[in-house]
Amino acid sequence: MNSVVKKYLPYAVVIFAVYMIVPLFFMGDMSQFYAIPYYFIFLLTQIGCAVLFSTKHGLDFLFALIAPICFLPSMFIYNGGFGNATNIILLIVYLVAGIFGLFLGDLVFGEERHRKEKQDEKKAEEVLLRAKRRDERESRRMSRESAQSSGQRRPRQAQRANESSSRTEGSAAATRSSIDDDDFDYDKYMSDIDRLLEDDN
């Protein structure tokens, strides 16, 4: 909404000011020249503003309604309202003048505006392309860093596995050596038991 207001407001203010102020200079002794503002000044104001608007914004036919709308208060205050049939004709004339000004501005200055729009589009595409390339470089860098960190974790895990397996093998070897290094003489023990049994008998 704000963009629409900023788009139309400056031109609407100029047109409304001209339509409301200029008739004041053609009152009293200047009343015989009342046709000058309505048939020339108002008309040229609408065409000039429409040309300027079209050079910046292109063909926007809603703009053509500004002059007839701004003319309504001036028409009721200075020119008798709808009771004067000329006022209805002037409304139509100002509407047509606005459309003519839009086409004139687009015809004369449209080429430059189209060139500028293309340049703006090209710049926007270049900015998007640079941003896309930057994102791709960043993603590749992050993937490389993650791959390096995972590669560093694998040797550590393998080293831990080797250490744990060596500890397990060491404990198993110690158990076997403790079993193998037992100094107890079972044969002597059995012979002593047999001897005791014979003595008892």
C-alpha positions as CSV (number, residue, x, y, z in Angstrom):
1,M,0.0,0.0,0.0
2,N,2.8,2.4,0.9
3,S,4.5,1.8,-2.5
4,V,1.2,2.6,-4.3
5,V,0.9,5.8,-2.4
6,K,4.5,6.8,-3.1
7,K,3.9,6.0,-6.7
8,Y,0.9,8.2,-7.3
9,L,1.0,10.8,-4.5
10,P,3.6,13.4,-5.9
11,Y,1.7,13.6,-9.3
12,A,-1.7,13.8,-7.6
13,V,-0.5,16.6,-5.3
14,V,0.7,18.6,-8.3
15,I,-2.4,18.1,-10.3
16,F,-4.7,18.8,-7.4
17,A,-2.8,22.0,-6.5
18,V,-2.9,23.3,-10.1
19,Y,-6.6,22.5,-10.4
20,M,-7.5,24.2,-7.2
21,I,-5.1,27.2,-7.2
22,V,-5.0,28.3,-10.9
23,P,-8.7,29.2,-11.2
24,L,-8.2,31.8,-8.4
25,F,-6.1,33.9,-10.8
26,F,-8.9,33.9,-13.4
27,M,-11.6,35.4,-11.2
28,G,-12.9,39.0,-11.2
29,D,-11.3,41.0,-13.9
30,M,-9.8,37.9,-15.5
31,S,-13.1,36.0,-15.6
32,Q,-13.3,36.5,-19.4
33,F,-10.3,34.2,-19.6
34,Y,-11.8,31.4,-17.6
35,A,-11.4,29.0,-20.6
36,I,-7.6,29.2,-20.4
37,P,-7.1,27.1,-17.2
38,Y,-9.7,24.5,-18.2
39,Y,-8.8,24.0,-21.8
40,F,-5.1,24.6,-21.7
41,I,-3.4,24.7,-18.2
42,F,-5.3,21.7,-16.8
43,L,-4.9,19.8,-20.0
44,L,-1.2,20.4,-20.2
45,T,-0.7,19.6,-16.5
46,Q,-2.4,16.3,-17.0
47,I,-0.4,15.4,-20.1
48,G,2.9,16.5,-18.6
49,C,2.4,14.6,-15.4
50,A,1.3,11.5,-17.4
51,V,4.5,11.7,-19.5
52,L,6.7,12.0,-16.4
53,F,4.9,9.1,-14.7
54,S,5.1,6.9,-17.8
55,T,8.9,7.4,-18.1
56,K,9.4,6.0,-14.6
57,H,6.5,3.5,-14.2
58,G,5.3,2.6,-17.7
59,L,1.8,2.3,-18.8
60,D,-0.5,2.4,-15.8
61,F,-3.9,3.5,-16.8
62,L,-5.1,4.1,-13.2
63,F,-3.0,7.2,-13.4
64,A,-5.3,8.7,-16.0
65,L,-8.1,8.8,-13.3
66,I,-6.1,11.2,-11.1
67,A,-6.9,14.3,-13.1
68,P,-10.7,13.7,-13.4
69,I,-10.8,13.0,-9.7
70,C,-8.8,16.1,-8.8
71,F,-11.0,18.2,-11.2
72,L,-14.2,17.3,-9.3
73,P,-13.6,19.7,-6.3
74,S,-12.5,22.5,-8.7
75,M,-15.5,21.8,-10.9
76,F,-18.0,22.2,-7.9
77,I,-16.2,25.2,-6.4
78,Y,-15.5,27.3,-9.5
79,N,-17.5,26.0,-12.4
80,G,-21.0,25.1,-11.4
81,G,-20.7,21.3,-10.9
82,F,-22.6,18.8,-13.0
83,G,-25.2,21.5,-13.9
84,N,-22.8,22.6,-16.6
85,A,-22.6,20.1,-19.4
86,T,-19.1,21.4,-20.3
87,N,-17.7,20.0,-17.1
88,I,-18.7,16.4,-18.0
89,I,-16.9,16.9,-21.4
90,L,-13.9,18.2,-19.5
91,L,-13.8,15.1,-17.3
92,I,-13.7,12.9,-20.4
93,V,-11.1,15.2,-22.0
94,Y,-8.8,15.0,-19.0
95,L,-9.2,11.2,-18.9
96,V,-8.2,10.9,-22.5
97,A,-5.4,13.4,-22.0
98,G,-4.0,11.2,-19.2
99,I,-4.0,8.1,-21.5
100,F,-2.4,10.1,-24.3
101,G,0.3,11.3,-22.0
102,L,1.0,7.8,-20.8
103,F,1.4,6.5,-24.4
104,L,3.5,9.6,-25.3
105,G,5.9,9.1,-22.4
106,D,6.2,5.3,-23.1
107,L,6.8,6.0,-26.8
108,V,9.4,8.7,-26.3
109,F,11.1,7.6,-23.1
110,G,10.1,3.9,-23.0
111,E,13.2,2.7,-24.7
112,E,15.5,4.2,-22.1
113,R,13.3,2.8,-19.3
114,H,13.3,-0.7,-20.8
115,R,17.1,-0.5,-21.1
116,K,17.4,0.5,-17.5
117,E,15.0,-2.3,-16.4
118,K,17.1,-4.8,-18.3
119,Q,20.3,-3.5,-16.7
120,D,18.6,-3.7,-13.3
121,E,17.5,-7.3,-14.0
122,K,21.1,-8.2,-15.2
123,K,22.6,-6.7,-12.0
124,A,20.1,-8.6,-9.9
125,E,20.9,-11.9,-11.8
126,E,24.6,-11.2,-11.2
127,V,24.1,-10.7,-7.5
128,L,22.1,-13.9,-7.3
129,L,24.7,-15.8,-9.2
130,R,27.5,-14.5,-6.9
131,A,25.4,-15.5,-3.9
132,K,24.8,-18.9,-5.3
133,R,28.5,-19.4,-6.0
134,R,29.4,-18.3,-2.5
135,D,26.9,-20.7,-1.0
136,E,28.4,-23.5,-3.2
137,R,31.9,-22.7,-2.0
138,E,30.8,-22.6,1.6
139,S,29.0,-25.9,1.3
140,R,32.1,-27.5,-0.3
141,R,34.3,-26.1,2.4
142,M,32.0,-27.4,5.1
143,S,31.9,-30.9,3.5
144,R,35.7,-31.0,3.3
145,E,36.0,-30.0,6.9
146,S,33.5,-32.6,7.9
147,A,35.3,-35.2,5.8
148,Q,38.7,-34.3,7.4
149,S,37.2,-34.4,10.9
150,S,35.7,-37.8,10.2
151,G,39.0,-39.0,8.8
152,Q,40.8,-38.0,11.9
153,R,38.2,-39.8,14.1
154,R,38.6,-43.1,12.3
155,P,42.4,-43.5,13.1
156,R,41.6,-42.6,16.7
157,Q,38.8,-45.2,16.8
158,A,41.1,-47.8,15.2
159,Q,43.9,-46.9,17.7
160,R,41.4,-47.3,20.6
161,A,40.3,-50.6,19.2
162,N,43.9,-51.8,18.9
163,E,44.7,-50.7,22.4
164,S,41.6,-52.5,23.8
165,S,42.4,-55.7,21.8
166,S,46.0,-55.6,23.0
167,R,44.8,-55.1,26.6
168,T,42.5,-58.1,26.2
169,E,45.2,-60.3,24.6
170,G,47.6,-59.2,27.4
171,S,45.1,-60.2,30.1
172,A,44.4,-63.5,28.4
173,A,48.1,-64.3,28.1
174,A,48.7,-63.4,31.7
175,T,45.9,-65.7,32.7
176,R,47.4,-68.5,30.6
177,S,50.9,-67.9,32.0
178,S,49.6,-67.9,35.6
179,I,47.9,-71.2,34.9
180,D,51.0,-72.6,33.1
181,D,53.4,-71.4,35.8
182,D,51.6,-73.2,38.7
183,D,54.3,-74.9,40.9
184,F,51.9,-77.2,42.7
185,D,53.0,-80.9,42.4
186,Y,49.8,-82.9,42.0
187,D,51.6,-86.3,41.7
188,K,53.3,-85.9,45.0
189,Y,50.1,-84.8,46.6
190,M,48.3,-87.9,45.3
191,S,51.1,-90.2,46.4
192,D,51.0,-88.7,49.9
193,I,47.2,-89.3,50.0
194,D,47.7,-92.9,48.9
195,R,50.3,-93.4,51.6
196,L,48.1,-92.1,54.3
197,L,45.3,-94.4,53.2
198,E,47.6,-97.4,53.3
199,D,48.8,-96.5,56.8
200,D,45.2,-96.3,58.0
201,N,44.5,-99.7,56.7
